[in-house]
């Protein structure tokens, strides 16, 4: 794995970098000498995260409020980074949206809420950054955070499974198309690395999701910030200069042992359980909208 200073001089753009896995990876990359720019939709969250990281790593953290669903906003944000002398040289596509639902209960709006972030948004950012690299002759590297459901499918998270599978197809396709420009693209499919926001939407009301995971996991544990940070750093580093178009499972062997079993326990739920889950998810979504200042 990369040693301290291995990412010196690299500027890593991380979508969804203010919370969860994005913030975990940002902290790890800063420790290896990289500068980071974090994007998200909630200014207070980004500002707090950036301030906390900059306290230990002065002058190496930037942030922008960007809705990656908006292709024009993405182009403008990349242009702003370039103008500030902070053009990204590496990219982590981490921003995502997901929630638990029976597919027959999904509304068109709910379906779009996931697909427009995960599929469309990931493409917008990758294309905008890639165009800059190609135009300037900059070799780059992209890591997209995927899921093991791209191989198995998964019940009750169909929009996410569909979208992440599309991102994997993009990863493989652009690895071929953009390799001539010195641009590499890879993916990480993490297992359960507990983050509060993720658990609120895909394990609503579950008192101890880690215990269930650990009981079925071949290595008997959930993932850590160090796990995902180290792998992301490796794939972004020159040590991985001949690796492209690959997706690596980071889950302690979970998907090999259990296949599509991540959410199959919810097959036993009835209407009452699903109604309670929807209420919990709506409450969490309302909290997030309040932080963005969004009325709907």
Rosetta blueprint (number, residue, H / E / L):
1 X L
2 X L
3 X L
4 X L
5 X L
6 X L
7 X L
8 X L
9 X L
10 X L
11 X E
12 X E
13 X E
14 X E
15 X E
16 X L
17 X L
18 X L
19 X L
20 X H
21 X H
22 X H
23 X H
24 X H
25 X H
26 X H
27 X H
28 X H
29 X H
30 X H
31 X H
32 X L
33 X L
34 X L
35 X E
36 X E
37 X E
38 X E
39 X E
40 X E
41 X L
42 X L
43 X H
44 X H
45 X H
46 X H
47 X H
48 X H
49 X H
50 X H
51 X H
52 X H
53 X H
54 X H
55 X H
56 X H
57 X L
58 X L
59 X L
60 X L
61 X E
62 X E
63 X E
64 X E
65 X E
66 X L
67 X L
68 X L
69 X L
70 X L
71 X H
72 X H
73 X H
74 X H
75 X H
76 X H
77 X H
78 X H
79 X H
80 X H
81 X H
82 X H
83 X H
84 X L
85 X L
86 X L
87 X L
88 X L
89 X L
90 X E
91 X E
92 X E
93 X E
94 X L
95 X L
96 X L
97 X L
98 X L
99 X L
100 X L
101 X L
102 X L
103 X H
104 X H
105 X H
106 X L
107 X L
108 X H
109 X H
110 X H
111 X H
112 X H
113 X H
114 X H
115 X H
116 X H
117 X H
118 X H
119 X H
120 X H
121 X H
122 X H
123 X H
124 X H
125 X H
126 X H
127 X H
128 X H
129 X H
130 X H
131 X H
132 X H
133 X H
134 X H
135 X H
136 X H
137 X L
138 X L
139 X L
140 X L
141 X E
142 X E
143 X E
144 X E
145 X E
146 X E
147 X L
148 X L
149 X H
150 X H
151 X H
152 X H
153 X L
154 X L
155 X L
156 X L
157 X L
158 X H
159 X H
160 X H
161 X H
162 X H
163 X H
164 X H
165 X H
166 X H
167 X H
168 X H
169 X H
170 X H
171 X H
172 X H
173 X H
174 X H
175 X H
176 X H
177 X H
178 X L
179 X H
180 X H
181 X H
182 X L
183 X L
184 X E
185 X E
186 X E
187 X E
188 X E
189 X E
190 X E
191 X L
192 X L
193 X L
194 X L
195 X L
196 X H
197 X H
198 X H
199 X H
200 X H
201 X H
202 X H
203 X L
204 X L
205 X L
206 X L
207 X L
208 X L
209 X H
210 X H
211 X H
212 X H
213 X H
214 X H
215 X H
216 X H
217 X L
218 X L
219 X L
220 X L
221 X L
222 X L
223 X L
224 X L
225 X H
226 X H
227 X H
228 X H
229 X H
230 X H
231 X H
232 X H
233 X H
234 X H
235 X H
236 X H
237 X L
238 X H
239 X H
240 X H
241 X L
242 X L
243 X L
244 X L
245 X L
246 X L
247 X E
248 X E
249 X E
250 X E
251 X L
252 X L
253 X L
254 X H
255 X H
256 X H
257 X H
258 X H
259 X L
260 X L
261 X L
262 X L
263 X L
264 X H
265 X H
266 X H
267 X H
268 X H
269 X L
270 X L
271 X H
272 X H
273 X H
274 X H
275 X H
276 X H
277 X H
278 X H
279 X H
280 X H
281 X H
282 X H
283 X H
284 X H
285 X H
286 X H
287 X H
288 X H
289 X H
290 X H
291 X H
292 X H
293 X L
294 X L
295 X L
296 X L
